[in-house]
Amino acid sequence: MSYNGWTNYATWRVNLELFDGQPCEWIKTSMSQHDVADQLKEIVSEYLEADCASAGRGNMPLVLSYALAFISEVNWHEIAKHVMAEVEELDAYDTSEEVTA
């Protein structure tokens, strides 16, 4: 079921909380959507693991398992497409700024 124009709630929430409006300088316009999606998933997985490890509570394996189950529902390709479009838009803006300068 779609949510706020995204595939589902998990996709919308992960994009909103972690990627929306964030600079993604590591994305190159030559990268494939599949590669970007894989990178985004890896970034979020590593972030969750580090965040749970730094919390230092006894239930972190349970919390991490719930978090990983949540992100398993994310449509990473949809977020990648959105982020790549933002990168292309910024590149086009930067190029036009260079021309007018």
Backbone as CSV, one residue per row, in Angstrom:
resi,resn,N_x,N_y,N_z,CA_x,CA_y,CA_z,C_x,C_y,C_z
1,MET,0.843,-1.177,0.000,0.000,0.000,0.000,0.888,1.240,0.000
2,SER,0.593,2.193,-0.868,1.425,3.387,-0.980,1.193,4.321,0.208
3,TYR,2.193,5.192,0.419,2.134,6.127,1.545,2.763,7.453,1.129
4,ASN,1.997,8.527,1.170,2.472,9.862,0.813,3.221,9.905,-0.520
5,GLY,2.735,9.146,-1.480,3.345,9.138,-2.807,4.523,8.184,-2.954
6,TRP,4.872,7.476,-1.897,5.972,6.513,-1.927,5.399,5.102,-1.904
7,THR,6.228,4.120,-2.223,5.795,2.725,-2.278,5.090,2.283,-1.001
8,ASN,5.657,2.643,0.152,5.095,2.240,1.442,5.626,3.165,2.539
9,TYR,5.151,2.946,3.747,5.551,3.779,4.879,7.053,3.692,5.141
10,ALA,7.614,2.507,5.082,9.045,2.336,5.365,9.894,3.140,4.385
11,THR,9.546,3.103,3.121,10.307,3.844,2.108,10.189,5.343,2.355
12,TRP,8.989,5.810,2.596,8.762,7.231,2.873,9.543,7.670,4.107
13,ARG,9.451,6.891,5.184,10.080,7.275,6.457,11.599,7.294,6.370
14,VAL,12.191,6.268,5.763,13.651,6.226,5.630,14.126,7.385,4.770
15,ASN,13.449,7.650,3.665,13.845,8.783,2.826,13.721,10.090,3.610
16,LEU,12.598,10.294,4.283,12.356,11.529,5.022,13.393,11.732,6.121
17,GLU,13.644,10.704,6.914,14.510,10.830,8.090,15.999,10.846,7.749
18,LEU,16.390,10.141,6.695,17.820,9.947,6.470,18.367,10.570,5.191
19,PHE,17.550,10.780,4.185,18.098,11.232,2.902,17.507,12.526,2.368
20,ASP,16.288,12.862,2.733,15.633,14.035,2.168,16.408,15.304,2.515
21,GLY,16.835,16.006,1.481,17.555,17.254,1.670,19.002,17.100,2.118
22,GLN,19.472,15.877,2.216,20.858,15.634,2.622,21.748,15.579,1.387
23,PRO,22.896,16.219,1.446,23.804,16.140,0.296,24.379,14.731,0.168
24,CYS,24.397,14.239,-1.008,24.949,12.902,-1.284,26.072,13.059,-2.303
25,GLU,27.159,13.694,-1.877,28.270,13.966,-2.783,28.908,12.708,-3.357
26,TRP,28.732,11.592,-2.670,29.347,10.349,-3.125,28.658,9.791,-4.364
27,ILE,27.469,10.275,-4.669,26.749,9.775,-5.842,27.284,10.469,-7.085
28,LYS,27.693,9.680,-8.033,28.154,10.185,-9.329,27.056,9.926,-10.360
29,THR,26.904,10.846,-11.287,25.857,10.687,-12.292,26.081,9.454,-13.159
30,SER,27.299,8.933,-13.159,27.590,7.734,-13.945,27.181,6.443,-13.232
31,MET,26.808,6.532,-11.959,26.429,5.338,-11.205,25.055,4.843,-11.651
32,SER,24.877,3.532,-11.601,23.569,2.978,-11.933,22.638,3.110,-10.725
33,GLN,21.361,3.102,-11.008,20.365,3.179,-9.934,20.523,1.988,-8.993
34,HIS,20.833,0.836,-9.546,21.028,-0.366,-8.733,22.191,-0.179,-7.752
35,ASP,23.303,0.378,-8.228,24.466,0.601,-7.364,24.155,1.618,-6.260
36,VAL,23.432,2.664,-6.619,23.063,3.668,-5.622,22.128,3.049,-4.582
37,ALA,21.162,2.259,-5.027,20.237,1.600,-4.098,21.001,0.701,-3.125
38,ASP,21.952,-0.065,-3.639,22.757,-0.932,-2.772,23.540,-0.123,-1.750
39,GLN,24.109,1.004,-2.182,24.877,1.872,-1.278,23.982,2.468,-0.198
40,LEU,22.789,2.918,-0.582,21.857,3.497,0.378,21.475,2.469,1.441
41,LYS,21.180,1.257,1.006,20.816,0.198,1.951,21.979,-0.096,2.901
42,GLU,23.183,-0.147,2.376,24.359,-0.409,3.208,24.581,0.720,4.216
43,ILE,24.415,1.965,3.779,24.574,3.114,4.672,23.597,3.029,5.835
44,VAL,22.345,2.740,5.550,21.329,2.676,6.598,21.582,1.488,7.518
45,SER,21.922,0.343,6.975,22.203,-0.833,7.800,23.364,-0.580,8.746
46,GLU,24.442,0.004,8.226,25.603,0.309,9.063,25.258,1.346,10.127
47,TYR,24.454,2.330,9.759,24.029,3.349,10.719,23.237,2.716,11.866
48,LEU,22.297,1.839,11.529,21.485,1.189,12.556,22.343,0.333,13.482
49,GLU,23.255,-0.428,12.897,24.128,-1.275,13.712,24.995,-0.436,14.641
50,ALA,25.551,0.657,14.143,26.395,1.527,14.966,25.569,2.217,16.048
51,ASP,24.376,2.664,15.693,23.522,3.351,16.653,23.104,2.410,17.781
52,CYS,22.748,1.195,17.436,22.357,0.225,18.456,23.553,-0.161,19.327
53,ALA,24.720,-0.286,18.728,25.915,-0.643,19.495,26.291,0.469,20.466
54,SER,26.124,1.722,20.048,26.511,2.841,20.908,25.508,3.072,22.033
55,ALA,24.287,2.558,21.895,23.270,2.752,22.932,23.624,1.971,24.197
56,GLY,24.288,0.832,24.033,24.794,0.069,25.161,23.748,-0.585,26.046
57,ARG,22.548,-0.766,25.577,21.530,-1.442,26.376,21.519,-2.927,26.049
58,GLY,21.038,-3.723,26.971,21.028,-5.171,26.812,20.134,-5.695,25.712
59,ASN,19.096,-4.965,25.347,18.124,-5.438,24.356,18.455,-5.039,22.933
60,MET,19.641,-4.560,22.683,19.961,-4.046,21.356,19.836,-5.084,20.246
61,PRO,20.180,-6.360,20.452,19.946,-7.304,19.348,18.474,-7.364,18.938
62,LEU,17.576,-7.252,19.908,16.147,-7.251,19.596,15.757,-5.976,18.857
63,VAL,16.227,-4.845,19.346,15.924,-3.564,18.702,16.486,-3.554,17.282
64,LEU,17.723,-4.010,17.129,18.329,-4.054,15.802,17.556,-4.976,14.879
65,SER,17.099,-6.097,15.370,16.350,-7.016,14.508,15.039,-6.388,14.038
66,TYR,14.376,-5.622,14.916,13.164,-4.912,14.501,13.490,-3.836,13.467
67,ALA,14.569,-3.104,13.694,14.970,-2.050,12.752,15.322,-2.647,11.394
68,LEU,16.063,-3.738,11.396,16.432,-4.371,10.131,15.208,-4.947,9.417
69,ALA,14.253,-5.457,10.189,13.008,-5.948,9.584,12.253,-4.791,8.941
70,PHE,12.246,-3.635,9.608,11.575,-2.452,9.061,12.209,-2.026,7.746
71,ILE,13.545,-1.945,7.713,14.184,-1.466,6.486,14.162,-2.515,5.372
72,SER,13.838,-3.758,5.716,13.723,-4.766,4.652,12.526,-4.478,3.748
73,GLU,11.610,-3.645,4.226,10.427,-3.272,3.449,10.668,-2.059,2.555
74,VAL,11.825,-1.425,2.690,12.120,-0.203,1.944,12.358,-0.511,0.467
75,ASN,11.811,0.327,-0.386,12.068,0.244,-1.825,13.296,1.119,-2.095
76,TRP,14.470,0.508,-2.016,15.735,1.243,-2.146,15.898,1.849,-3.528
77,HIS,15.346,1.197,-4.537,15.446,1.727,-5.901,14.629,3.012,-6.048
78,GLU,13.517,3.088,-5.353,12.710,4.312,-5.410,13.461,5.478,-4.761
79,ILE,14.083,5.223,-3.609,14.869,6.277,-2.957,16.066,6.640,-3.831
80,ALA,16.721,5.639,-4.403,17.879,5.907,-5.276,17.475,6.793,-6.445
81,LYS,16.354,6.498,-7.065,15.870,7.304,-8.186,15.637,8.746,-7.744
82,HIS,15.038,8.926,-6.577,14.768,10.253,-6.043,16.062,11.012,-5.738
83,VAL,16.994,10.350,-5.085,18.263,10.978,-4.711,19.083,11.311,-5.962
84,MET,19.090,10.400,-6.923,19.834,10.647,-8.163,19.253,11.842,-8.927
85,ALA,17.941,11.987,-8.910,17.308,13.127,-9.572,17.735,14.429,-8.887
86,GLU,17.831,14.410,-7.556,18.290,15.598,-6.829,19.739,15.925,-7.176
87,VAL,20.582,14.898,-7.281,21.991,15.108,-7.637,22.088,15.714,-9.034
88,GLU,21.335,15.173,-9.984,21.345,15.703,-11.350,20.861,17.154,-11.377
89,GLU,19.845,17.453,-10.576,19.321,18.817,-10.502,20.381,19.778,-9.953
90,LEU,21.082,19.358,-8.905,22.146,20.185,-8.327,23.301,20.366,-9.304
91,ASP,23.660,19.292,-10.014,24.721,19.386,-11.014,24.341,20.378,-12.112
92,ALA,23.101,20.321,-12.555,22.636,21.236,-13.595,22.662,22.673,-13.084
93,TYR,22.261,22.866,-11.843,22.284,24.207,-11.246,23.721,24.714,-11.123
94,ASP,24.623,23.852,-10.626,26.033,24.235,-10.507,26.638,24.600,-11.851
95,THR,26.300,23.832,-12.878,26.804,24.097,-14.219,26.283,25.432,-14.732
96,SER,25.001,25.721,-14.507,24.443,26.988,-14.970,25.044,28.166,-14.214
97,GLU,25.387,27.975,-12.946,26.030,29.023,-12.147,27.424,29.324,-12.688
98,GLU,28.141,28.275,-13.117,29.489,28.457,-13.661,29.431,29.231,-14.969
99,VAL,28.420,28.955,-15.786,28.269,29.613,-17.083,27.986,31.094,-16.895
100,THR,27.151,31.438,-15.911,26.771,32.841,-15.702,27.826,33.632,-14.935
101,ALA,28.748,32.931,-14.300,29.776,33.632,-13.503,30.881,34.201,-14.353
